[in-house]
Amino acid sequence: MGQDTRRVLRAGELEVRPDDNLALVNSHALVLSARELALLTTLVEEQGRVVPREELYTRVWRGEMRSHDRSVDVYIHKLRVKLADALPDREFIHTHFGFGYRLEPRRSQLGNTADTIR
């Protein structure tokens, strides 16, 4: 019997299985686009670190980010909404204005804030 070498990344109640193109919250699958999954995977891999928008763009879109491109911000918003729907009492993605985004699960202090872009 071979040993399963598939990666499983965890952040609180969130589990990401990049090799299976799957993200789970408390064992329930999230419905994510390929880009959303790639972005979430990158953030979980870098959990706790502020990842610059440009680095996220390069790793997920595999190209150089153009000036004034808001793609990363739009997809971060989509992820926040989906994560908040699955776990309304948690915040996963935190904005560091002028720097980038950091993934770190914590209890929400303001309730459901997924609809506001921070």
Backbone bond lengths (Angstrom), bond angles and torsions (degrees), N, CA, C in turn:
res aa  C-N    CA-C-N  psi(-1)  N-CA   C-N-CA  omega(-1)  CA-C   N-CA-C  phi
1 M - - - 1.441 - - 1.529 109.05 -
2 G 1.328 116.26 127.99 1.455 121.05 178.78 1.511 111.39 -81.23
3 Q 1.296 115.25 154.69 1.460 120.36 178.65 1.522 109.30 -88.22
4 D 1.333 117.05 133.69 1.464 122.42 179.17 1.529 108.28 -72.37
5 T 1.326 116.16 121.41 1.464 120.10 -177.31 1.528 111.62 -109.10
6 R 1.319 117.40 17.98 1.464 120.29 178.72 1.518 110.22 -68.06
7 R 1.329 114.63 140.50 1.465 119.94 179.55 1.520 110.63 -75.68
8 V 1.319 115.46 139.03 1.463 122.69 172.27 1.518 105.92 -129.83
9 L 1.337 116.04 118.78 1.458 122.07 -179.94 1.518 108.16 -107.57
10 R 1.334 117.29 139.30 1.462 120.95 -178.18 1.521 111.42 -129.25
11 A 1.336 113.11 144.04 1.467 121.64 173.85 1.518 106.07 -147.72
12 G 1.319 116.32 98.31 1.460 119.92 -175.95 1.515 109.98 61.33
13 E 1.334 116.64 -128.94 1.459 122.05 -179.08 1.528 112.61 -80.63
14 L 1.313 116.80 -1.57 1.458 122.86 -177.96 1.527 109.92 -92.43
15 E 1.323 115.21 133.85 1.462 121.80 176.08 1.517 107.78 -129.12
16 V 1.328 116.43 129.61 1.460 121.22 179.27 1.521 107.88 -119.58
17 R 1.322 114.63 129.18 1.463 122.13 177.10 1.526 108.02 -119.06
18 P 1.326 116.78 84.86 1.462 120.57 -174.66 1.528 113.41 -58.52
19 D 1.318 117.69 -36.28 1.470 120.97 -178.40 1.523 112.05 -68.19
20 D 1.326 116.82 -22.10 1.467 121.96 178.61 1.529 111.95 -103.48
21 N 1.348 116.90 3.29 1.475 121.91 -176.70 1.525 110.53 52.76
22 L 1.335 115.67 51.91 1.451 120.82 -171.98 1.526 111.07 -141.88
23 A 1.322 114.98 137.74 1.462 122.07 171.45 1.518 107.14 -128.34
24 L 1.326 115.70 134.43 1.459 121.62 -177.06 1.515 110.53 -125.74
25 V 1.326 115.27 145.61 1.454 122.02 170.82 1.514 105.72 -124.27
26 N 1.325 115.63 117.22 1.472 121.08 -176.62 1.523 110.91 49.01
27 S 1.330 116.22 46.24 1.470 125.20 177.35 1.527 114.59 69.98
28 H 1.321 118.84 8.48 1.461 122.55 175.90 1.530 109.23 -106.12
29 A 1.319 116.38 129.06 1.462 121.21 -177.17 1.521 111.68 -68.25
30 L 1.328 115.73 136.52 1.456 122.06 170.90 1.524 108.15 -88.02
31 V 1.308 116.76 141.92 1.464 120.83 175.77 1.524 107.15 -90.34
32 L 1.336 115.40 106.11 1.461 121.77 -176.13 1.515 110.24 -127.02
33 S 1.321 115.78 146.43 1.462 120.63 171.57 1.532 107.61 -74.05
34 A 1.317 115.79 168.31 1.467 120.49 178.66 1.528 110.96 -59.73
35 R 1.338 117.26 -41.23 1.471 120.91 178.83 1.517 111.55 -66.11
36 E 1.335 116.25 -43.56 1.465 119.67 179.11 1.523 110.44 -60.48
37 L 1.324 117.02 -42.95 1.463 120.62 178.97 1.526 111.19 -64.72
38 A 1.325 117.33 -41.92 1.471 120.78 179.07 1.528 110.54 -63.73
39 L 1.322 116.95 -41.13 1.462 121.01 178.88 1.521 110.75 -66.05
40 L 1.327 116.30 -45.65 1.465 120.27 178.81 1.528 110.78 -62.36
41 T 1.319 116.72 -42.31 1.469 120.83 178.74 1.527 110.31 -59.58
42 T 1.317 116.87 -45.48 1.462 121.05 179.53 1.527 110.95 -60.75
43 L 1.326 116.35 -44.63 1.467 119.79 -179.82 1.527 111.66 -65.01
44 V 1.326 117.32 -40.17 1.475 120.00 179.38 1.531 110.07 -68.45
45 E 1.324 117.21 -38.36 1.472 120.30 176.99 1.526 111.22 -60.65
46 E 1.322 116.38 -33.23 1.465 121.94 -178.00 1.527 111.53 -103.24
47 Q 1.304 117.02 22.82 1.466 123.47 -175.15 1.528 112.33 -45.26
48 G 1.345 114.71 129.36 1.458 120.76 178.33 1.515 114.08 90.18
49 R 1.320 117.44 -13.23 1.471 121.88 -179.14 1.523 109.45 -104.28
50 V 1.307 117.02 140.06 1.461 120.83 173.64 1.524 107.21 -75.37
51 V 1.338 115.07 118.35 1.460 120.51 -178.62 1.533 107.89 -102.81
52 P 1.326 117.34 120.15 1.463 120.05 -179.83 1.528 111.78 -59.80
53 R 1.329 115.95 146.31 1.461 121.44 178.98 1.529 110.92 -54.18
54 E 1.329 116.85 -41.79 1.457 121.36 -178.32 1.529 111.10 -62.25
55 E 1.331 117.16 -39.46 1.459 120.83 178.66 1.532 110.35 -67.14
56 L 1.330 116.54 -42.28 1.465 119.64 177.33 1.523 110.36 -59.99
57 Y 1.317 116.23 -44.51 1.467 120.15 -179.95 1.526 110.39 -61.16
58 T 1.304 117.01 -48.15 1.466 121.53 -178.78 1.524 111.26 -59.62
59 R 1.316 117.41 -43.35 1.462 120.86 -176.92 1.522 113.21 -74.53
60 V 1.327 117.06 -35.08 1.470 120.30 -176.08 1.527 111.85 -91.54
61 W 1.308 118.36 -46.41 1.463 122.13 -177.84 1.531 111.70 -88.86
62 R 1.317 116.18 -13.29 1.467 123.72 177.72 1.526 113.11 57.19
63 G 1.300 113.68 47.86 1.456 120.06 177.69 1.513 109.20 -160.83
64 E 1.318 115.51 -178.15 1.455 120.27 179.43 1.521 109.17 -90.27
65 M 1.322 116.11 132.72 1.452 121.67 -179.07 1.525 110.24 -73.27
66 R 1.332 115.01 131.87 1.461 120.15 178.33 1.525 110.16 -84.55
67 S 1.296 115.48 155.79 1.457 121.42 178.08 1.528 110.09 -57.64
68 H 1.309 116.61 136.48 1.467 124.38 177.72 1.530 113.85 69.01
69 D 1.325 118.59 13.08 1.470 121.07 177.38 1.521 108.11 -74.53
70 R 1.329 117.43 129.10 1.466 122.63 -177.31 1.530 112.23 -108.76
71 S 1.327 117.63 13.41 1.466 121.10 -176.44 1.521 112.42 -55.82
72 V 1.313 117.66 -46.17 1.464 120.87 -179.41 1.525 109.67 -59.46
73 D 1.315 117.61 -45.78 1.463 121.63 -178.14 1.532 111.60 -62.79
74 V 1.320 116.39 -41.16 1.465 121.10 179.16 1.522 110.43 -62.72
75 Y 1.323 117.37 -45.33 1.462 120.63 -179.23 1.527 112.36 -71.68
76 I 1.320 117.56 -32.48 1.464 120.51 174.00 1.524 109.08 -61.59
77 H 1.328 116.41 -44.05 1.471 120.81 178.50 1.533 110.55 -59.48
78 K 1.323 116.66 -46.14 1.472 120.65 179.14 1.529 111.00 -59.02
79 L 1.328 116.47 -43.98 1.469 120.29 178.63 1.524 111.08 -63.59
80 R 1.319 117.17 -43.53 1.464 120.01 179.25 1.523 111.55 -58.79
81 V 1.315 116.96 -43.12 1.463 121.11 179.71 1.519 110.28 -62.01
82 K 1.323 117.16 -46.53 1.465 121.04 -177.76 1.529 111.35 -67.23
83 L 1.326 116.87 -40.03 1.466 119.57 177.97 1.525 110.94 -68.37
84 A 1.331 117.33 -38.88 1.469 120.92 178.74 1.522 111.22 -67.25
85 D 1.329 117.50 -34.66 1.470 120.37 176.12 1.529 110.23 -64.20
86 A 1.327 116.30 -39.46 1.466 120.95 -178.48 1.531 112.09 -77.71
87 L 1.325 117.02 -35.92 1.468 122.51 -178.32 1.526 109.68 -139.41
88 P 1.340 117.46 80.69 1.468 119.94 -174.72 1.527 115.28 -63.11
89 D 1.325 117.58 -19.69 1.465 119.79 -178.12 1.531 112.77 -95.17
90 R 1.336 116.71 12.07 1.469 121.13 -179.16 1.519 110.82 -125.26
91 E 1.306 114.62 150.32 1.464 122.90 169.19 1.521 106.33 -120.29
92 F 1.307 115.99 131.80 1.461 120.21 -179.09 1.527 112.32 -110.00
93 I 1.319 116.62 -43.66 1.462 121.02 -171.91 1.527 109.26 -107.26
94 H 1.314 115.67 124.20 1.464 122.37 -176.40 1.526 109.54 -117.41
95 T 1.313 114.94 136.86 1.462 121.36 -179.94 1.522 110.56 -89.91
96 H 1.302 115.76 136.94 1.458 122.97 171.43 1.526 104.74 -118.42
97 F 1.340 115.11 94.96 1.462 121.86 -173.22 1.523 111.30 -52.40
98 G 1.315 114.82 131.38 1.456 121.26 179.35 1.515 113.70 81.70
99 F 1.337 117.52 -4.99 1.465 120.86 -178.26 1.528 111.60 -121.52
100 G 1.336 117.13 -59.74 1.457 119.50 -176.35 1.516 111.34 162.98
101 Y 1.321 115.38 -147.42 1.463 122.02 -175.69 1.521 110.56 -127.62
102 R 1.338 114.09 149.68 1.467 120.99 179.32 1.525 108.08 -130.78
103 L 1.325 116.87 133.53 1.458 120.74 174.61 1.516 108.92 -98.62
104 E 1.320 114.89 121.94 1.463 121.82 175.99 1.523 107.58 -158.52
105 P 1.342 117.44 111.70 1.465 119.09 -178.37 1.522 111.61 -67.58
106 R 1.333 114.42 135.34 1.466 119.75 174.14 1.523 108.47 -156.67
107 R 1.312 115.26 161.27 1.467 120.57 178.03 1.513 109.78 -64.28
108 S 1.324 115.40 138.06 1.458 120.82 178.26 1.515 109.34 -71.62
109 Q 1.322 116.54 133.84 1.459 120.84 178.65 1.512 111.82 -95.60
110 L 1.332 117.04 -17.61 1.454 120.96 -176.12 1.528 112.63 -113.79
111 G 1.314 117.93 8.92 1.464 119.20 -174.99 1.507 108.06 83.58
112 N 1.312 117.92 -148.05 1.455 122.63 -178.43 1.522 110.25 -81.71
113 T 1.320 116.06 104.89 1.468 121.11 -178.75 1.521 111.34 -110.44
114 A 1.316 117.59 15.80 1.450 120.83 -175.18 1.518 113.10 -65.95
115 D 1.325 117.88 -22.12 1.466 119.91 -177.10 1.511 113.09 -82.96
116 T 1.310 118.07 -5.76 1.448 119.75 176.46 1.514 109.49 -105.41
117 I 1.295 115.84 130.37 1.466 119.32 176.64 1.516 106.75 -81.47
118 R 1.321 114.83 121.67 1.462 120.03 -178.57 1.490 109.60 -103.32
